[in-house]
Amino acid sequence: MGFDFEEELKKLPAKPGVYLMHNEDDEIIYVGKAISLKNRVRQYFQSSHNKTAKIVKMVSHIAWFEYVVTDSELEALVLECNLIKEHRPKYNTMLKDDKSYPYIQVTVEEEYPRVLFAWRMKKDKSRYFGPYTNVGAVKDTLDLIHKIYGLRTCSRVLPRDIGKDRACLNYHIKQCMAPCQGYVSKEEYAKQVELVLEFLNGKFGSVLAFLEEKMKKASENMEFEQAIEYRELINSVKQIAQKQKITSSDMQDRDIIAVAKDESDAVVQVFFVREGRLIGRDHFHLTTSLSEEKGQILTSFIKQFYAGTPLVPKELWVQTELEDTELLEEWLSARRGQKVRIVVPKKGEKEQLVDLARRNAFLVLSQDKEKIKREEMRTLGAVHELESLLGLTGISRMEAFDISNTSGVESVGSMVVYENGKPKKSDYRKFKIKWVKGPNDYASMKEVLSRRFLHGIEEKKMQSENGQAGVEGSFTKFPDLILMDGGKGQVGIALEVLAELGLCIPVCGMVKDDSHRTRGIYFHNQEIAIDRRSEAFKLVTRIQDEAHRFAITYHRSLRGKDQVHSVLDEISGVGDVRRKALMRAFKSIEAIQNASEEELAAVDGMNRGAARKVYEFFHSEKR
């Protein structure tokens, strides 16, 4: 039954909540929140001259909508953030980058604390420093801390395990005081931990004085190698100190955020200030439209970015007023556990720092524009060229298949997926051939394709029965184009499988020349020449190589598990001696397969009975 918009709009409640717009393929194309669902959703379907081109286009694709009522607008905001992150709707302003930043963790809750590298800030009793934007700098800092302060890095439970095992290598290279052996008192160890915390808080004076005193004493004692080591440590500390640029004297945590945009893209620049020090910066690309204001873009960015990062600073400095500032402050405060303020600096040093972030964002956008264009030509541009070449439209998802085996054993199939010209590795699939015996690429390919699409059909059926229609499973999303690693024969196999299953999907083959290089496309019973300099040719070649690489990688992993194995091992009466004799005589499984019974019997160690079994094994399996 069709979706009755007029009737469904009447049912909308005047309550806060989240609405989801679906297209005719059941994809979620937009997620939004509302104080009043009744008022907000109705606006999309009322005639108005104030609608942006993006909204008009989005509305034209809405086939139906659904909504979730919440108790408050804050709950709606949280749910909206989660749904956008999960579904990545086409018409929401989307954060392209999914970055994570490391922390330095000091396990102060332990009796003998450790200083560790951490990707996440957990809700435990440890002290965390960061996030840092440079992974290499974090690792360098940790190395320096261990060299200077000699804190342990092991996972031993102390003091319980003191004396149970020998000291590790770190003790012998003078990077650990070996509390596991009782070589340092708990009080002395605690003093070193306090010095580490001072160091991580940016107080470098005491450590520099300590190292300079050590270097001086080593020189006076003519221990010049040790003096050089201390000098190198001093230089390392100074380098880290220079990077910790003071930006304010109030010692606050804040992020300084600004955006630069053009017709279809935006870049948000963030300066991370922790305890008054600029510890790093980063930029983020977003998809947007010409009609979207900077405030709307920053609002979308803040929702998506701070929904995914564990550390919310005390203040956000932004370049312009935002939508729902008070609501965002309430949400951020709940995530931080303390009051968070969103500030728009108007003058002085604060405004200059925000403007510096804006100029950096504009610089990144300008520099990356050409790079983005080149990438689009490699991906979407190549897909459009391929569409034109084949006379097709609407190609988004492409799936390519390949078969790999050695001597007919452990035959495997690969399925690689490209969406909009880019590999989607999460959808790659591997198949271990189950139904086919011996080296038969056509039969193996038929098995792979049958299993792939039967699985998808079954998943869709189960989802429909469970009321989950439209939810993507591992196989439910079918391709817009199938690419076969071969010509007429491989394409014929694919079309045969699709016909048996009642599916209609275009299939083309990637035809190779004598040097095993792609020379053209086989489509609709004819080979189509393809310009080797074109982006379409390069894309097809990349897909073909990727399918082959993925199959080979899987096959090697199986070979590694099973070591030496041959299809001959599956023949009754052919043991290790006869298998080796046959391979010495014929050099390959293909040659054995094509040999007559008399030729097989003539091999040393074989007899007529064994030869007959080998001959019958191969010839009964041929299709």
C-alpha positions in Angstrom: 0.0 0.0 0.0 1.2 3.5 -0.8 2.2 6.0 1.9 -0.7 8.5 2.5 1.2 11.7 3.3 -1.9 13.7 4.1 -3.2 11.2 6.5 0.2 10.6 8.2 0.8 14.3 8.6 -2.5 14.5 10.6 -1.2 11.9 13.0 2.0 13.8 13.9 2.1 14.7 17.6 2.9 18.2 18.9 5.8 16.7 20.9 9.6 16.8 20.7 11.2 14.0 18.8 13.2 12.8 15.8 12.0 12.2 12.3 13.5 10.0 9.6 12.9 10.5 5.8 13.1 7.4 3.6 13.3 7.2 -0.2 11.6 4.6 -2.4 14.6 2.2 -1.8 13.9 2.4 1.9 17.2 4.3 2.5 17.2 6.9 5.2 18.0 10.1 3.4 17.5 12.7 6.2 17.4 12.7 10.0 16.2 15.8 11.9 15.0 16.7 15.4 12.0 18.9 16.4 10.5 20.7 19.4 7.2 19.9 17.8 7.1 17.0 15.3 3.7 18.2 14.1 4.9 21.7 13.1 8.4 20.8 11.8 7.6 17.8 9.6 4.6 19.6 8.0 6.9 22.4 6.9 8.7 20.1 4.4 5.5 19.4 2.5 4.0 22.9 2.5 4.6 25.3 -0.5 7.1 27.9 0.5 9.6 30.2 -1.3 12.0 30.0 1.6 13.1 26.4 1.0 16.7 25.9 -0.1 17.5 24.0 -3.3 18.9 21.1 -1.1 15.6 20.8 0.8 13.5 20.9 -2.3 15.6 18.2 -3.9 15.4 16.1 -0.7 11.7 16.4 -0.4 11.3 15.2 -4.0 12.9 11.9 -3.0 10.8 11.2 0.1 8.7 8.1 -0.2 7.7 7.9 3.4 8.7 9.1 6.9 8.7 7.8 10.4 9.3 9.5 13.8 10.3 8.8 17.4 8.7 10.8 20.2 11.0 11.8 23.1 10.5 13.3 26.5 12.5 16.4 25.8 14.3 18.3 23.1 17.7 17.3 24.6 16.7 13.6 24.3 15.8 14.4 20.6 19.2 15.9 20.1 21.0 12.9 21.5 18.9 10.5 19.4 19.4 12.6 16.3 23.2 12.5 16.8 23.2 8.7 17.2 21.0 8.1 14.1 23.0 10.4 11.9 26.2 8.6 12.9 24.6 5.2 12.3 22.9 5.9 9.0 24.9 8.7 7.5 21.9 10.1 5.6 22.6 11.7 2.1 21.0 15.0 2.8 22.4 15.7 6.3 25.5 17.8 6.5 28.0 15.0 7.1 31.4 15.0 8.7 33.6 13.0 6.3 36.5 12.4 8.6 36.2 9.8 11.3 39.3 10.5 13.3 40.4 9.5 16.8 43.1 11.0 18.9 45.5 9.4 21.4 45.9 10.2 25.1 48.6 9.7 27.6 47.3 7.7 30.6 48.8 7.7 34.0 47.4 4.9 36.2 47.5 6.9 39.4 45.1 4.4 41.0 47.8 1.8 41.1 50.3 1.6 43.9 53.1 1.7 41.3 51.6 3.8 38.5 52.4 3.4 34.8 52.5 5.9 31.9 50.7 4.4 28.9 49.6 5.2 25.4 45.7 5.1 25.2 43.3 5.6 22.3 40.3 6.2 24.5 39.7 8.0 27.8 37.8 5.6 30.0 35.7 6.4 33.0 38.3 5.1 35.5 40.6 6.7 38.2 43.5 7.2 35.8 44.8 10.7 34.8 44.5 11.4 31.1 46.4 14.0 29.1 45.4 15.0 25.6 43.9 14.4 23.2 47.0 14.9 21.0 46.8 15.3 17.2 50.2 13.8 16.5 50.6 10.0 17.3 54.3 10.1 16.7 54.8 13.0 19.2 52.9 11.1 21.8 55.1 8.0 21.4 58.3 10.2 21.5 57.0 11.8 24.7 56.4 8.4 26.3 59.9 7.2 25.3 61.4 10.4 26.8 59.4 9.9 30.1 60.6 6.3 30.4 64.2 7.3 29.8 64.1 10.1 32.3 61.9 8.8 35.1 62.2 5.0 34.8 58.6 4.1 35.5 57.4 0.6 34.8 55.4 -0.4 31.7 54.7 -4.0 32.6 51.3 -5.4 33.5 52.5 -7.1 36.7 50.2 -6.6 39.8 52.4 -4.8 42.3 53.1 -5.2 45.2 51.6 -8.7 45.0 54.1 -9.9 42.3 57.3 -8.3 43.8 60.1 -10.8 43.5 58.2 -13.5 41.6 60.0 -13.0 38.3 63.3 -11.6 37.1 63.6 -7.9 36.1 62.8 -7.3 32.4 65.0 -5.7 29.8 63.9 -2.2 30.6 65.7 -2.4 33.9 68.9 -3.5 32.3 68.8 -0.7 29.7 68.1 1.8 32.6 64.5 2.7 31.6 62.8 1.1 34.7 63.6 1.3 38.4 62.4 -2.3 38.7 59.8 -1.9 41.5 58.9 -5.6 40.6 62.2 -6.5 42.4 61.8 -4.1 45.3 64.8 -2.1 44.1 62.9 1.2 44.7 60.7 2.2 47.7 57.0 3.1 47.1 57.7 6.7 48.4 60.6 7.2 46.0 58.6 5.8 43.1 55.7 8.1 44.0 58.1 11.1 43.8 59.0 10.2 40.2 55.3 9.9 39.3 54.7 13.4 40.7 57.5 14.7 38.5 55.9 12.9 35.4 52.6 14.6 36.1 54.4 18.0 36.4 56.1 17.3 33.1 52.8 16.4 31.3 51.3 19.6 32.7 53.9 21.5 30.9 56.2 22.3 33.8 59.6 21.6 32.2 61.9 23.7 34.4 62.5 21.1 37.1 63.3 18.3 34.6 65.7 20.5 32.7 67.5 21.5 35.8 67.7 17.9 36.9 69.1 16.7 33.5 71.6 19.6 33.3 72.9 18.8 36.8 73.3 15.1 35.7 75.1 16.1 32.5 77.4 18.4 34.5 78.4 15.7 37.0 78.9 13.1 34.2 81.3 15.6 32.4 83.2 16.3 35.6 83.6 12.5 36.2 84.8 12.2 32.5 81.8 10.0 31.7 81.4 11.6 28.4 79.1 9.1 26.8 76.6 9.4 29.6 76.9 13.2 29.4 76.0 13.1 25.7 72.9 11.0 26.6 71.8 13.6 29.1 72.4 16.4 26.5 70.2 14.5 24.0 67.5 14.2 26.6 67.7 17.9 27.3 67.3 18.7 23.6 64.2 16.4 23.5 62.6 18.1 26.4 63.2 21.5 24.9 61.6 20.4 21.6 58.5 19.3 23.4 58.4 22.5 25.5 58.5 24.6 22.3 55.5 22.8 20.9 53.5 23.6 24.0 52.8 27.2 23.0 51.0 29.3 25.6 47.8 30.7 24.3 46.2 32.1 27.5 46.9 32.5 31.1 43.6 31.2 32.5 44.7 27.5 32.1 41.3 26.5 30.6 40.4 23.7 28.3 38.8 25.0 25.1 38.4 24.2 21.4 38.6 27.1 18.9 36.4 26.3 15.9 35.9 28.0 12.5 34.7 27.0 9.1 35.4 27.9 5.5 33.0 26.8 2.7 32.3 26.9 -1.0 29.5 25.6 -3.2 29.6 21.9 -2.1 32.3 21.5 0.6 33.3 22.9 3.9 36.4 22.6 6.1 36.2 23.1 9.8 39.5 23.9 11.6 39.8 23.1 15.3 42.6 24.4 17.7 42.8 22.2 20.8 43.8 24.2 23.9 44.4 22.2 27.1 45.2 23.9 30.3 45.9 27.1 28.5 48.3 25.5 26.0 47.8 24.8 22.3 48.5 21.1 22.0 47.5 20.6 18.4 45.1 21.4 15.6 43.2 19.5 13.0 40.8 20.0 10.1 37.7 18.2 9.0 35.9 18.0 5.7 32.1 18.1 5.5 29.7 17.8 2.6 27.4 20.8 2.4 25.5 23.0 0.0 25.7 26.6 -1.2 22.5 27.5 0.7 23.7 26.4 4.1 24.9 29.1 6.5 28.2 28.8 8.5 26.2 28.6 11.7 24.3 25.6 10.4 27.5 23.8 9.3 29.2 24.4 12.7 26.1 23.2 14.5 26.2 19.9 12.5 29.9 19.6 13.1 29.6 20.0 16.9 26.8 17.4 17.1 28.8 14.8 15.1 32.3 15.5 16.5 31.5 15.8 20.2 29.1 12.8 20.0 32.2 10.7 19.2 35.0 12.2 21.3 35.2 11.4 25.1 36.7 14.8 26.0 34.5 17.8 25.9 36.3 21.1 26.8 34.9 23.7 29.1 34.5 26.2 26.3 34.0 26.3 22.6 35.0 29.5 20.8 33.2 29.7 17.4 33.1 32.3 14.7 29.4 32.9 14.4 26.1 32.4 16.3 24.8 28.8 16.2 21.4 27.2 15.9 20.2 25.9 19.3 23.1 27.3 21.3 21.5 26.8 24.7 20.4 23.2 23.8 23.9 22.4 22.5 25.4 23.8 25.8 23.0 21.6 27.8 24.0 18.5 25.8 27.7 19.2 25.9 27.5 19.9 29.7 25.8 16.6 30.2 28.6 14.8 28.3 31.3 16.7 30.2 29.7 16.5 33.6 30.3 20.2 34.1 29.0 23.4 32.6 30.1 24.0 29.0 29.9 27.4 27.3 29.8 28.3 23.6 31.3 31.7 23.0 31.4 33.9 19.9 34.4 36.3 20.6 33.8 39.8 19.2 37.1 41.6 19.8 40.7 41.3 21.0 42.9 38.3 21.2 40.0 35.8 21.4 38.5 37.1 18.1 42.0 37.0 16.5 42.4 33.3 17.5 39.1 32.4 16.0 40.0 34.3 12.8 43.3 32.5 12.7 41.4 29.2 12.8 39.1 30.5 10.0 42.1 31.5 7.8 43.6 28.0 8.4 40.3 26.4 7.3 40.2 28.5 4.2 43.8 27.6 3.4 43.1 23.8 3.7 39.9 24.2 1.6 41.9 26.0 -1.2 44.8 23.5 -1.1 42.6 20.4 -1.0 40.2 21.5 -3.7 42.4 20.3 -6.5 43.1 17.1 -4.6 39.4 16.6 -4.1 38.7 17.2 -7.8 41.4 14.7 -8.8 40.0 12.2 -6.4 36.5 12.7 -7.7 37.8 12.2 -11.3 39.4 8.9 -10.1 36.2 7.7 -8.5 32.8 9.3 -9.4 34.2 10.6 -12.7 35.4 7.1 -13.6 32.0 5.6 -12.8 30.3 8.2 -15.0 32.7 7.3 -17.9 31.9 3.6 -17.4 28.2 4.4 -17.4 28.6 6.2 -20.7 30.7 3.4 -22.2 28.1 0.8 -21.3 25.0 2.9 -21.9 23.9 2.5 -18.2 22.8 5.0 -15.6 22.7 5.0 -11.8 25.7 2.9 -11.1 26.7 3.2 -7.5 27.7 -0.2 -6.2 29.8 -2.5 -8.2 30.8 -6.1 -7.2 33.7 -8.0 -8.8 34.5 -11.7 -8.4 37.6 -13.9 -8.8 38.6 -17.5 -8.3 42.0 -18.7 -7.0 43.4 -22.2 -6.5 46.6 -24.1 -6.6 46.6 -27.5 -8.2 42.8 -27.6 -7.8 43.1 -27.6 -4.1 41.6 -25.1 -1.6 39.8 -23.2 -4.4 38.5 -19.9 -3.1 36.4 -17.1 -4.4 36.6 -13.4 -3.7 34.0 -10.7 -3.8 35.2 -7.1 -3.7 32.8 -4.1 -3.5 33.2 -0.6 -4.9 30.7 2.2 -4.1 31.0 5.5 -6.0 34.3 4.4 -7.4 35.9 3.7 -3.9 36.5 0.3 -2.3 34.1 -0.6 0.5 36.2 -3.1 2.3 33.7 -3.8 5.1 31.5 -5.5 2.4 34.3 -7.7 0.9 33.5 -11.4 1.2 35.5 -14.6 0.9 34.2 -18.0 -0.2 35.8 -21.3 0.3 34.6 -23.5 -2.5 32.4 -26.4 -1.1 30.4 -27.8 -4.0 33.1 -28.2 -6.7 35.9 -30.8 -6.8 39.1 -30.3 -8.8 40.2 -27.2 -10.8 37.1 -25.9 -12.5 37.0 -22.1 -12.5 33.6 -21.9 -14.2 31.9 -24.2 -11.8 33.6 -22.5 -8.9 32.4 -19.1 -10.1 28.9 -20.4 -10.4 29.0 -21.6 -6.8 30.3 -18.3 -5.5 27.7 -16.2 -7.3 24.9 -18.6 -6.3 25.9 -18.5 -2.7 26.3 -14.7 -2.7 22.8 -14.0 -4.2 21.0 -16.9 -2.4 22.3 -15.6 0.9 21.1 -12.0 0.0 17.6 -13.3 -1.0 17.4 -15.3 2.2 18.5 -12.3 4.4 15.8 -10.1 2.7 13.2 -12.7 3.3 14.1 -13.1 7.0 14.1 -9.3 7.5 10.7 -9.0 5.8 9.3 -11.7 8.1 10.8 -10.0 11.2 9.5 -6.5 10.2 13.1 -5.3 9.4 12.6 -4.5 5.7 15.2 -2.0 4.5 17.8 -2.9 7.1 21.1 -3.6 5.3 22.6 -7.0 6.1 25.9 -8.4 4.8 24.4 -9.6 1.5 21.1 -7.8 1.2 22.4 -4.8 -0.8 22.7 -6.0 -4.4 25.0 -4.4 -7.0 24.1 -2.0 -9.8 26.8 -3.7 -11.9 28.6 -7.1 -11.7 32.2 -7.2 -13.0 33.6 -10.6 -13.9 37.3 -11.4 -14.2 37.1 -12.8 -17.7 35.2 -12.5 -21.0 32.3 -14.3 -22.6 32.5 -17.5 -20.5 32.5 -15.8 -17.1 29.8 -13.4 -18.1 27.7 -16.3 -19.3 28.0 -18.0 -15.9 26.9 -14.9 -14.1 23.9 -14.4 -16.4 22.9 -18.0 -15.9 23.0 -17.7 -12.1 21.0 -14.4 -12.2 18.4 -15.9 -14.5 17.9 -19.0 -12.3 17.3 -16.7 -9.3 15.1 -14.3 -11.1 17.5 -11.3 -10.8 18.2 -8.6 -13.4 21.6 -7.0 -12.8 23.9 -5.9 -15.7 27.0 -8.0 -16.0 30.2 -7.2 -17.9 33.5 -9.0 -18.2 37.0 -7.5 -17.8 38.8 -8.9 -20.8 42.6 -9.4 -20.7 45.2 -9.5 -23.4 48.0 -12.1 -23.8 50.0 -10.2 -21.2 47.2 -10.6 -18.7 46.4 -6.9 -18.8 42.9 -5.5 -19.2 42.2 -4.6 -22.8 38.5 -4.1 -22.9 35.0 -4.7 -21.5 32.7 -7.6 -22.6 29.1 -6.4 -22.5 25.9 -7.5 -24.3 27.8 -10.2 -26.3 30.4 -7.8 -27.7 33.8 -6.6 -26.6 34.0 -2.8 -26.1 37.3 -1.1 -26.6 38.3 1.1 -23.7 40.8 4.0 -23.8 43.8 3.0 -21.6 44.3 6.6 -20.6 40.8 7.0 -19.4 39.7 7.1 -15.7 37.2 4.3 -16.5 40.0 2.0 -17.7 42.1 2.8 -14.6 39.1 2.1 -12.3 38.3 -1.2 -14.0 41.9 -2.3 -13.7 42.0 -1.3 -10.0 38.9 -3.3 -9.4 40.2 -6.3 -11.3 43.6 -6.2 -9.5 41.8 -5.8 -6.1 39.6 -8.9 -6.7 42.6 -10.9 -7.7 44.7 -9.7 -4.7 41.9 -10.4 -2.2 41.4 -14.0 -3.6 45.2 -14.7 -3.6 45.5 -13.3 0.0 42.7 -15.6 1.3 44.1 -18.6 -0.7 47.6 -18.1 0.8 46.2 -18.0 4.3 44.5 -21.4 3.7 47.6 -22.8 2.1 49.6 -21.6 5.1 47.2 -23.5 7.4 47.1 -26.7 5.4 50.7 -26.5 4.1 51.4 -28.9 1.2 48.2 -30.5 -0.1 47.1 -31.6 -3.5 43.9 -32.6 -5.2 45.6 -36.0 -5.8 45.4 -36.6 -2.0 41.6 -37.0 -2.5 42.0 -40.0 -4.8 41.8 -43.4 -3.1 44.9 -45.5 -3.7 47.2 -42.5 -4.4 49.5 -42.0 -1.5 52.4 -39.7 -1.0 54.8 -41.8 -3.1 52.5 -42.1 -6.1 51.5 -38.4 -5.9 55.1 -37.3 -6.1 55.8 -39.7 -8.9 52.8 -38.3 -10.9 54.0 -34.7 -10.3 57.5 -35.6 -11.4 56.3 -37.2 -14.6 53.6 -34.7 -15.6 54.7 -31.5 -13.9 51.2 -30.2 -13.3 47.7 -31.3 -12.3 46.3 -30.1 -15.6 48.7 -32.5 -17.4 47.6 -35.4 -15.2 44.0 -34.5 -15.8 44.6 -34.6 -19.6 46.6 -37.9 -19.6 45.2 -41.2 -20.8 44.8 -44.2 -18.6 47.8 -45.9 -20.4 50.0 -42.8 -19.8 49.1 -42.8 -16.1 49.8 -46.5 -15.7 53.3 -46.0 -17.3 54.5 -43.9 -14.4 56.9 -45.5 -12.0 55.1 -46.8 -8.9 51.6 -46.8 -10.6 49.6 -49.8 -11.7 46.6 -50.3 -13.8 44.1 -50.1 -10.9 45.6 -46.9 -9.5 45.8 -45.3 -13.0 42.1 -46.1 -13.6 41.2 -44.4 -10.3 43.1 -41.3 -11.2 41.6 -41.2 -14.7 38.0 -41.7 -13.4 38.4 -39.1 -10.7 39.2 -36.3 -13.1 36.9 -37.4 -16.0 33.8 -37.9 -13.8 34.3 -34.4 -12.4 34.5 -32.6 -15.7 31.5 -30.5 -16.6 
